Amino acid sequence: MYKNILVPVVLDEDHDTKTSYLLAQALAGEGAKFTVVHVMETIPAYATAQIPDEVLASTRDEVADLLVKSAKALPGAETKMLHGHAGRAIVDYADAHGTDCIIVASHKPGLEDFFIGSTAARVVRHAKCSVHVIR
């Protein structure tokens, strides 16, 4: 079984993290480490120039709180906020931290995914470790 499991999550009401956490526990070996991550996409400079710094900081704090609350459902999990492009940030973090399994949720692909590619598809194509995709 896996020893270092990365579970990327989306923190909105439409995404259920319960299945990801249950799968992580099922695939974990004895003494496995769980890391729950959320990626905050980079906001273009032209947009951030119009948003007060307090609002940006408050939003980051709210997301960090939601991440910690969500990760409590996975006993012993650490949390980490990442920034940048979601697919790239997840793969880079996994490479840098010796992750041996990524558990990523996916949505039903639509036409836009054939041109752009979903986060899950990018993780599957570029990760150097095992990737379990759940839908």
Buried (B, 14 or more C-beta within 10 A) or exposed (E): EBBBBBBBBBBEEEEEBEEBBBBBBEBBEEEBBBBBBBBBEEEEEEEEEEEEEEEEEEEEEEBBEBBEEBBEBBEEBEBBEBEBBBBBBBBBBBEEEEBBBBBBBBEEEEEEBEEEBBBBBBBBEBBEBEBBBEE
